[in-house]
């Protein structure tokens, strides 16, 4: 089952990478890094990681499988991911990232609330400095932010 799942992710990663290389420019008209820079790196990284995982799984001997029930967790994290995409549009990137990371980490490990809060604060902060300060690129502000400024 793991090979099938990773192969499906590989297919999606290959599509994502194809779009990144075919539709997004590597450089802008001013010669700076364009909108295709990070998607290309992420896409190639995803394809390489999936290929390595499939190759390792094909070679690795398979021990007997104990059935575990993580379906509820998978559904919850998938739902949280969908809510994150919606929240990007409504509340903006940083607040959506903070909420997504915090709630997802609390779903996955409730025993470390301080660590979860620290990661939920540090990840959006690091992304802010990476995109807004270092790369001078915008992160979605969200409709509520636009209404608040108006």
Secondary structure by P-SEA (a helix, b strand, c coil): caaaaaaaaaaaaaaaaaaaaccccccccccccccaaaaaaaaaaaaaaaaaaaaaaaaccccccccccaaaaaaaaaaaaaaaaaaaaccccaaaaaaaaaaaaaaaccccaaaaaaaaaaaaaaaaaaccccccccccccaaaaaaac
